[in-house]
């Protein structure tokens, strides 16, 4: 019996092959269920007691030697195999770095979600817009400076890149009947010099609510809800009278400064407040231009810049960061949704 083990050990030592099939055959012959080692083990009970220990050790040595040899040959065969060009296919891969949403997408999604929760739908319109939807229907007088080449990118005298998402409210009003409750996020274009505070491309969200008996109090409460959801429960808002052609009365909306909590600091220029959007009651002329009877319906509208909200929320001090796609900047928003 012992010599049989010795013989097999020699056989293991002598065996050499780079052919995976041959190696596998050899493994089955030695280590398989009906293999040589199993056969010898079956004889173990016939070995005299005093030899059992030595016999057991020899079998262990044989089994380990066979397994080591097979592993070694398999590895060598895999390395020289022409199909994997010497690559170790069992090696674990390099993990992919996960991307992050762009901060403007994060803020846009958050604005959408805040308004979705109080029943606002999302609507979109074209970025290349005609004069009617961008200006005329919104009550812009012929001589209004926004119609000037210096502010607007014209494609021809009647067609321009939209200068605001207010154009979408015209399209929504033309194509639906009140009640209307919608927000319109999108890209807008203005012929402005690029600086830390301005860009020729930026993003806005327009809001529109039209129904019977909509009042300025409804507008104020909606904006307070938005400000608290976006900037935190302690946030206050302040409305200052303003002018927009498409709303009457109009107001500018400020939120209490996030940095100093309204006490006054450099960021809010010691006023305790920061401007976030324009708003107002939709001018009856606009309702009529869009086919809505202003003697039955009233409504409010508001418009905000997404960059502006993102700058306040994340304390970004230069608008250009949003467009440069520097990974060191973008990576900071990995945990945002
Ligand atoms: N369209 C304005 C702008 O681009 C923003 C705005 C102000 C929108 C007041 C409104 C509004 O709907 O009521 O500056």
Boltz pocket constraint, residues with backbone or C-beta under 6 A from the ligand:
constraints:
  - pocket:
      binder: B
      contacts: [[A, 163], [A, 164], [A, 165], [A, 166], [A, 206], [A, 207], [A, 244], [A, 247], [A, 251], [A, 277], [A, 278], [A, 279], [A, 280], [A, 301], [A, 302], [A, 303], [A, 304]]
      max_distance: 6.0
